[in-house]
Amino acid sequence: MEVITAKSAGFCFGVRRAVDMARQKAKEHTPVYTYGPIIHNENVVADLEEQGVFSMEAEPSSFASGDKDIIIRSHGVTKEVAEKMASFGNRVTDATCPFVKKIHRIVAEHSAEGEQIVIFGTASHPEVVGIKGWSSTPCIVVADEKEAEMFVADTQKTLCIVAQTTFPYKKFQDMVEIIKEKGYNISAFNTICNATEERQREAAEIASKVDVMLVIGGRNSSNSAKLFQICKEICPNTIFLQTAQDMDLSGFLSIDRIGITAGASTPNYIIKEVQTKCQK
């Protein structure tokens, strides 16, 4: 059986940077706390806990005692949360992905100029919640083409459109066109990171060539879920798994070719374990 693994699978720049920052902080001093899981991968979070890095799902007021080492996770946080944690006297390290920080700057600048901020993404996702918090005016979050069709905004305002960094690129293009056709004056910024575009393109290409496609990612990983959706549309025999232990190919009679891709927060050792299990 031939196994084709995506070259772009696994840690992206922003995730690797955040994890490296957390590990370095843990070498200097423990305990270290992250505001929510530093990335959406349970295995990595558990591994960091063993090194003294603990995830705290809490309100900023939980850090009011001060004197804590806190890392802002790769997804970023609202401006208010970042300022509150620092104001309590904590030592704050910002591990927000630089691509996400770029969106924060765009949103802050254009909302200050009176433009209506429109975000393509999942409203409840930590990255989108953080982005909204850098706008000086209320934002509109649009999840898909159906919501874009129903979109209504003040026609007197210019729309500033940005996207969650892991948003599907083709979907972004289609939704921009839908809104543009309504006659709004828009300025659209393709804020999808290059690694995401490349990963999605390569995953689709591999899915078109194989009998079974495996997508490896964390249960709460948005970009892994999007990879699964993209691959499933092309290869019906697409399986989502978190580790090699989840892999079960017993239901398939004949597999000549199997494809593997993985989300941006999937560590390399898990990808290798899945590869090895396929080859055996």
C-alpha positions in Angstrom: 0.0 0.0 0.0 1.3 3.4 -0.9 1.2 6.1 1.8 1.2 9.8 0.7 1.8 12.3 3.5 1.3 16.0 3.0 4.6 18.0 3.3 2.6 20.8 4.9 1.1 18.6 7.6 1.8 19.5 11.2 2.9 22.5 13.2 2.7 25.9 11.5 5.0 28.8 12.3 2.6 30.4 14.8 2.0 27.2 16.7 5.6 26.2 16.8 6.5 29.7 18.1 3.9 29.6 20.8 4.9 26.1 22.0 8.6 27.0 22.0 7.9 30.1 24.0 6.0 28.1 26.6 8.7 25.5 26.9 11.4 28.2 27.3 9.4 30.0 30.0 9.0 26.7 31.9 12.8 26.2 31.8 13.2 29.7 33.4 10.5 29.4 36.0 7.4 27.3 37.0 4.5 27.3 37.2 3.6 29.0 34.0 0.0 29.6 33.1 -1.6 30.0 29.6 -4.9 31.9 29.1 -6.8 28.9 27.7 -5.1 26.0 25.9 -2.0 27.5 24.1 -3.0 25.5 21.0 -5.9 23.2 20.2 -4.2 19.8 20.7 -4.8 17.8 23.9 -1.6 15.8 23.6 0.6 19.0 23.4 -1.3 20.6 26.3 -0.8 17.5 28.4 2.9 17.4 27.5 3.3 21.0 28.5 1.6 20.3 31.9 4.3 17.8 32.7 6.8 20.6 32.1 5.0 23.0 34.4 2.8 24.9 31.9 -0.9 24.9 33.0 -3.9 26.0 31.0 -6.4 28.2 32.8 -9.9 28.7 31.4 -10.9 31.7 33.5 -11.8 35.3 33.5 -9.0 37.9 33.7 -10.0 38.6 37.3 -8.6 35.1 38.2 -5.2 36.6 37.7 -5.9 39.5 40.0 -3.5 38.2 42.7 -0.6 39.2 40.4 2.9 37.9 40.3 2.1 35.1 37.8 3.9 34.1 34.6 1.1 34.2 32.0 1.3 33.3 28.3 -1.3 34.6 25.9 -2.1 31.7 23.6 -1.5 31.5 19.9 -5.1 32.4 19.1 -4.7 35.8 20.8 -7.1 37.6 23.2 -9.1 40.8 23.3 -7.4 44.1 24.0 -9.2 44.3 27.3 -8.1 40.9 28.5 -4.4 41.6 27.6 -4.5 44.9 29.4 -6.2 43.5 32.5 -3.8 40.7 33.0 -0.8 43.0 32.8 -2.4 45.6 35.0 -2.6 43.1 37.9 1.2 43.0 38.0 1.6 39.7 36.2 4.5 38.9 33.9 2.8 38.5 30.5 4.3 36.9 27.4 2.4 37.4 24.2 2.5 34.2 22.1 -0.2 35.4 19.7 0.5 34.2 16.2 1.9 37.1 14.2 -0.7 36.5 11.5 -3.4 37.0 14.1 -1.7 40.1 15.4 -1.8 41.5 11.9 -5.6 41.2 11.9 -5.8 42.9 15.3 -4.0 45.9 13.8 -6.2 46.0 10.7 -9.4 45.9 12.8 -8.2 48.5 15.3 -7.2 51.0 12.5 -10.2 50.6 10.3 -12.8 50.6 13.1 -11.2 53.8 14.4 -11.8 55.3 10.9 -15.5 54.5 11.2 -15.6 51.4 9.0 -17.9 48.4 9.7 -15.8 45.4 10.6 -16.9 42.1 9.1 -15.2 38.9 10.1 -15.4 35.7 8.1 -15.2 32.8 10.7 -16.7 31.0 13.6 -18.1 33.5 16.2 -17.3 31.3 19.2 -13.7 30.5 18.2 -11.1 32.0 20.5 -9.3 33.7 17.6 -12.5 35.4 16.4 -13.5 36.4 19.9 -10.0 38.0 20.3 -10.3 39.8 16.9 -13.6 41.3 17.9 -12.0 42.7 21.0 -9.7 44.9 19.0 -12.5 46.8 17.3 -13.7 50.1 18.7 -17.2 49.3 17.2 -19.4 46.2 17.1 -18.3 43.6 14.6 -20.4 41.4 12.3 -19.3 37.7 12.1 -20.3 35.8 8.9 -19.8 32.0 9.0 -20.6 30.8 5.5 -22.1 31.6 2.1 -25.7 31.3 3.4 -25.1 34.0 6.0 -23.3 36.1 3.4 -26.5 35.9 1.2 -28.5 37.2 4.2 -26.0 39.9 5.1 -27.3 43.4 5.8 -25.3 46.4 7.0 -25.3 50.2 6.9 -24.9 51.2 3.3 -23.3 54.5 4.4 -20.3 52.8 5.8 -17.3 51.1 4.1 -17.1 47.5 5.1 -13.7 46.2 6.2 -13.6 42.4 5.7 -11.1 40.2 7.4 -11.0 36.4 7.9 -10.1 34.0 10.6 -6.6 32.8 9.7 -7.8 29.2 9.1 -10.8 30.1 6.9 -11.0 28.2 3.6 -9.6 30.4 0.9 -12.1 29.6 -1.8 -15.0 30.2 0.6 -13.4 33.6 1.4 -13.4 34.5 -2.3 -17.0 33.4 -2.8 -18.3 35.3 0.2 -16.5 38.5 -0.7 -18.2 38.3 -4.2 -21.6 37.7 -2.6 -21.3 40.8 -0.4 -19.7 42.9 -3.2 -22.7 42.1 -5.4 -25.0 43.7 -2.9 -23.5 47.1 -3.8 -21.5 47.7 -0.6 -18.3 49.7 -0.7 -15.8 47.2 0.7 -12.1 46.8 1.5 -11.3 43.1 1.8 -8.2 41.8 3.4 -7.2 38.2 2.8 -5.9 37.4 6.3 -5.8 33.7 5.8 -2.2 32.6 6.6 -0.1 31.2 3.8 0.4 27.9 5.7 -3.3 27.4 5.9 -3.8 28.0 2.1 -0.9 25.6 1.3 -2.2 22.9 3.7 -5.7 23.1 2.3 -4.5 23.0 -1.3 -2.2 20.1 -0.8 -4.8 18.1 1.2 -7.3 18.5 -1.6 -4.8 17.4 -4.1 -3.8 14.3 -2.2 -7.5 13.4 -1.4 -8.2 13.3 -5.2 -5.6 10.6 -5.6 -6.2 8.1 -2.7 -8.7 5.5 -1.6 -8.7 6.6 2.0 -7.7 10.0 3.5 -6.7 10.4 7.1 -6.9 13.9 8.7 -5.1 14.1 12.1 -6.0 16.9 14.5 -7.2 17.9 17.9 -10.9 17.6 18.8 -11.3 21.4 19.1 -9.0 22.3 16.2 -10.8 24.6 13.8 -8.3 24.2 11.0 -8.2 20.4 11.3 -12.0 20.4 11.1 -11.9 22.5 7.9 -9.2 20.1 6.4 -11.6 17.2 7.1 -14.5 19.0 5.3 -12.3 19.8 2.3 -11.0 16.2 2.0 -14.4 14.6 2.7 -16.0 16.4 -0.3 -13.3 15.0 -2.6 -12.7 11.6 -1.0 -15.8 10.1 0.8 -13.5 7.7 2.7 -12.0 10.4 4.8 -11.4 9.7 8.5 -10.7 12.2 11.3 -8.4 11.0 14.1 -6.4 12.5 17.0 -3.8 9.8 17.4 -2.7 6.5 15.7 -4.8 4.6 18.4 -7.9 6.0 16.7 -7.1 4.5 13.3 -9.3 1.7 12.2 -9.2 0.6 8.5 -11.0 -2.7 9.0 -14.1 -1.5 7.3 -12.3 -1.0 3.9 -12.0 -4.0 1.6 -9.2 -2.8 -0.6 -6.8 0.1 -0.1 -4.0 0.7 -2.6 -3.3 4.3 -1.7 -3.8 6.1 1.6 -3.3 9.9 2.2 -2.3 11.7 5.4 -2.6 15.3 6.3 -2.7 17.0 9.7 -3.8 20.3 11.3 -1.5 23.1 12.3 -1.5 22.1 15.9 -0.6 18.4 15.4 2.9 17.4 16.6 5.2 15.6 14.2 5.5 12.5 16.4 1.8 11.8 16.1 2.0 12.1 12.3 4.9 9.7 12.2 3.1 7.2 14.4 0.1 7.2 12.0 2.5 6.8 9.0 4.1 3.8 10.7 0.8 2.1 11.5 -0.3 2.5 7.9 2.9 1.0 6.6 2.6 -2.0 9.0 
